[in-house]
Amino acid sequence: MTDLRKYARGKPCKVRLAVCDGGGDTTSLAHYSLIGISGRGLKSPDILGAWCCAPCHRLVDGKEHIAGLCREEARLALAEGVFRTQYELIKAGIIIDG
């Protein structure tokens, strides 16, 4: 079984907010938080993570803010990043589609 957190290292950022550095050396797995799946002290499963550069990760985690980007837009960017990441994992044969 592939460790998706380790696999994210060096990958391009899939969240792609205005502050994006493209990923690579700064890429880690950003987990999408959702009531019923995650909570205080409990991360979502790694399959609900996106390859995310450090600047984008700080925004989607709410540790930093930029003018003109609301929380809903950051969550949407992260969700789309999760889908893009899952697509790359399917292409790599890590996730089996169908």
C-alpha positions as CSV (number, residue, x, y, z in Angstrom):
1,M,0.0,0.0,0.0
2,T,1.3,3.4,-0.9
3,D,1.9,6.0,1.8
4,L,0.1,9.0,0.2
5,R,1.7,11.5,2.5
6,K,5.2,10.4,1.5
7,Y,4.1,10.1,-2.2
8,A,3.0,13.8,-2.2
9,R,6.6,15.0,-1.7
10,G,8.0,16.6,-4.8
11,K,4.7,16.6,-6.6
12,P,3.2,19.7,-8.2
13,C,0.6,21.7,-6.3
14,K,-3.0,20.8,-7.2
15,V,-4.7,23.5,-5.2
16,R,-3.4,26.4,-7.3
17,L,-4.4,29.5,-5.3
18,A,-2.9,32.9,-6.1
19,V,0.0,32.4,-3.7
20,C,1.0,29.0,-5.3
21,D,4.7,28.3,-5.6
22,G,4.0,25.4,-7.9
23,G,4.9,22.7,-5.4
24,G,7.8,20.4,-5.5
25,D,10.1,20.9,-2.5
26,T,7.2,22.4,-0.5
27,T,4.5,19.9,-1.4
28,S,2.7,18.0,1.3
29,L,-0.7,16.4,1.6
30,A,-3.5,18.9,2.6
31,H,-6.5,17.1,4.1
32,Y,-10.0,18.2,3.4
33,S,-11.9,18.6,6.7
34,L,-15.6,17.6,6.8
35,I,-18.0,17.1,9.6
36,G,-18.7,13.4,10.1
37,I,-15.3,12.4,8.7
38,S,-12.8,14.6,10.6
39,G,-12.8,16.7,13.7
40,R,-10.8,18.0,16.6
41,G,-7.5,16.1,16.6
42,L,-8.7,13.7,13.8
43,K,-7.6,14.2,10.2
44,S,-9.6,13.0,7.2
45,P,-8.3,9.9,5.5
46,D,-5.3,10.5,3.2
47,I,-7.4,9.7,0.1
48,L,-9.2,13.0,0.9
49,G,-5.9,14.9,0.6
50,A,-4.5,17.2,-2.1
51,W,-0.9,17.7,-3.2
52,C,-0.5,21.2,-1.8
53,C,2.5,23.6,-1.8
54,A,3.3,25.3,1.5
55,P,1.8,28.8,0.7
56,C,-1.5,27.2,-0.5
57,H,-1.5,24.9,2.5
58,R,-1.3,27.8,4.9
59,L,-4.3,29.4,3.3
60,V,-6.5,26.3,3.2
61,D,-5.7,25.6,6.8
62,G,-6.7,29.1,7.8
63,K,-3.2,29.9,9.1
64,E,-2.8,32.8,6.7
65,H,-5.3,35.0,4.8
66,I,-5.1,37.1,1.6
67,A,-7.4,39.9,0.6
68,G,-10.2,38.8,-1.8
69,L,-10.1,35.1,-0.8
70,C,-12.9,34.0,1.4
71,R,-13.0,30.7,3.4
72,E,-15.5,29.2,0.9
73,E,-13.2,29.9,-2.0
74,A,-10.2,28.3,-0.2
75,R,-12.3,25.2,0.6
76,L,-13.4,24.9,-3.0
77,A,-9.8,25.2,-4.2
78,L,-8.8,22.5,-1.8
79,A,-11.7,20.2,-2.9
80,E,-10.7,20.7,-6.5
81,G,-7.1,19.9,-5.5
82,V,-8.3,16.7,-3.9
83,F,-10.0,15.7,-7.2
84,R,-7.0,16.6,-9.3
85,T,-4.8,14.6,-6.9
86,Q,-7.1,11.6,-7.1
87,Y,-7.0,11.8,-10.9
88,E,-3.2,11.7,-10.8
89,L,-3.3,8.7,-8.4
90,I,-5.6,6.9,-10.8
91,K,-3.2,7.6,-13.7
92,A,-0.4,6.2,-11.6
93,G,-2.3,3.1,-10.8
94,I,-2.4,3.8,-7.0
95,I,-6.2,4.2,-7.0
96,I,-8.1,1.7,-9.1
97,D,-11.0,3.3,-11.0
98,G,-13.9,1.0,-11.6
